[in-house]
Amino acid sequence: MAKTPKIKTPEATAELATPTDLTANSTMSVADALNGILADSFALYLKTKNFHWHVSGPHFRDYHLMLDDQATQILGTTDAIAERVRKTGNTTLRSIGDIARHQRLRDNDADYVSATDMLAELREDNLALVASLREAKDIVDEAKDNATSGILDEWTDLAEERAWFLFEASRKG
């Protein structure tokens, strides 16, 4: 498959000139943190959909619907994450390869995963995402990026809620 040639135009080679009062070093740190979160969000989205498609067992319907809801919620954050990166004058992820280079969450390509293991793995991944969000919060607060700081609180709450649901759904009752 042929690669698309890169066209060098003045617009393509010019630096982004997005207006911001944040320093270039600060915005680069914010962008790096957010691009890692974005990559993990895409990885978590795809893993959640994978498990949604392949879950089986006596709680199939409940798990299938919960995982679909969670995948939709995760995907719903990706545009806002990428747009925060762009609003700071930086660039964001461009491809599946770019996602793979930035993601910290591990993929799961196993042919079979039990429903119990699916829920446990997704719970741990959501908690790892929470940890990354908290680290990013420190970075954006140091950069005085109040807008990103506030949004990180919302994304943290969503990931904590997903982890909680996965925990409760996996309890033996």
C-alpha angles and dihedrals in degrees: 000000000000121000119238108249118242111242115215109215127156088252092050094049098041118101117251109267099195106157115243136146091218118103119256092242091051094049091048090054090048092048093049092051093046094046089055090051090047092052091048090048091055091046091048091046092053093044090049090050090046091054091043089056095044106035116121140169141074094319094045098128096047094046093042092054095042093051091048090052091048093048090051090050093049093048088048091064096051098079092049091050093050092045091053088055091050093046088060090055097256136114127251138205118313108183149008087267090053090051090051091051092053104035121105098182113090122240121235113219096164117141091226133021122173117239090245091054091046092056093045093049093048090047091054092045091052090049090050088052089052089054090051091048090052091050090049089050090061091049095049092044090053088050089050089236096154095173094056091042092058094047091049088061090057093047090048091053091050093050091047090051092051090050090049093050091048090050094049093045091053097050117113106237 
